[in-house]
Every structure is written in C-alpha cells, then in structure tokens.
Amino acid sequence: MLCTIAQTIKQSVPRPDLLARIGGTAFAVLLRGTTSEKAGSILEAIQKALKEQRRRHAQPVTFFISAIACTRAPRSIAELMHHAESKMSRMRVNSRDAIEITHVDSAPTLN
C-alpha cells in the first residue's frame, strides 16, 4: 500500500524537488518556487488520484494533506514539520479527506 501511495503522489506531482516518506503513512513533497494557487491544484490532483486508488483497491483510508507555503526561507526543516504536523493534528479531528495550506509568514514562529 505504501509503495502505491508514493507512486501515486509522484505521478501527480510535476517534477517534485523532493518526495519522501516521513514515517508511517506520512509523506512530504517539496515544490520549490510554486505559488500557493499552483500548490493547491497539485494537492487536489494528488487527492483525486489517491481517492481513485482507494476506490480501486477498496481500502478504507482517509487522506489528510497539509501544505506549508513559504514566502521566506524557513529557519529549519523542523519549523516546516512543526507547522505541517500541527495542522494535520487539527485536521484529523474531522475524520474525512481534507487539504489545507498554511502560510508560514502568518503562522507563529517557533521559539
């Protein structure tokens, strides 16, 4: 299943700078130089493809897709991961497929 998820994501992303499995069923995609609007379109394509895979394989899986948009360089990868994981934790409460993009400039910085 994880291999299928990674392949589906990779096929849905035009030339990703990085696609990595973070752990469990969590993946990260780096889309350098991509606007929030374009990233939203890419995330919707990923979600659509994953839903099709879920339907095809009859898997009871829910997809939470959290994105971080940066207009400034983050201080660290840990800062990006903190924002993404915080958003994912809040998204899981709804227990249904979701996509959300957080802008780092408007999010609180780490101490």
N, C-alpha and C positions, 0 to 999 in steps of 0.2 A: 504494500500500500504506500509506504513512504517513497519508494522509487517512482511510483506512478504520480504521486503528488509533485515531486521535484521535477519530473519530466513535463508535466502539465504546466507548471509555473514557467519553466524555461521556454517552452514553446509559445507561451502567451506574452513573453517579455521581449521586446525588440532590443537585441544586443545588451543584455544586462552587464553592468560593470562587475557585479558580484552576485552570485546566488549561493547561499549557504544554509545548511541545516544547523539551527542553533541548538536544538535538543528536543527530544520527544517528537512532536509533530509541528514544531515551530521552525519557520524558515525566514530568512532575511534576503531581500533583494535590494541592491544598491543601484539607483538610477541617477547617476551624476548628470547635472545640467538639465534636469527635467522639471518643467513647471508643475505646479500643483494640479492644474487642469489636466495636463497630459498624464501625470501620475494617476489621477483619478480614473481616466479612461483605461489605462493599463491595468489598474486594480480591478476594474469592472470586467475586463476581458479575462483576467485570472479567475475571478469568482465564477463567471459564466462557465469557463472550461472545467473548473473543479466541480461545479454542480452537475455538469454533464457526466463527468467521471463517476460521481457519487450515484447518479441515476443508473448509469450503465452497469456498475458493479453492485448495486443495491446495498451501499454502505450507509449506515446511519451516522454520518459525520457532519458536524457543523463547522463552518469556516468563519473565523474572525480574522479580518485583515486590517491591520493597523499600520498607518504610514506616518512618517515624520518628514515634513518639508522644511528644509533649511535654507534660509537666505543669507546665513552667515556660517562660517565654519564652526562646527561643534567643538567644544573643548576636548571631548574624548568620545570614543565609541560607547563608553559606559553611560554618558549623558544621553545619547540616542537610544540606547537599550532601555534606560530608565523610563524615558517618555513613552516608548512603544509598549513596554510591559505594563505601565500604569494604565494606559488606555485599554489594553487587552483585558486587564482585570475588570475594569468597569464594563466592558462590552459583554463579557461572559455572563453577567447577571441577566441579560435579556434572553440568553439561550437560543438565539437564532442567528442565521448568517448576517454578517454586518461588515461594512467597510467604513473606516474613519481615518481622516488625515488630520494630524496635529501640526501646527506651525510652531517650530522651536522658538522663534522670536517672541511669540505670545505666551509661551509656556514658562512656568517658573524655572529658574536655573538651579542646578544642584549646588549645595554648599560644600 
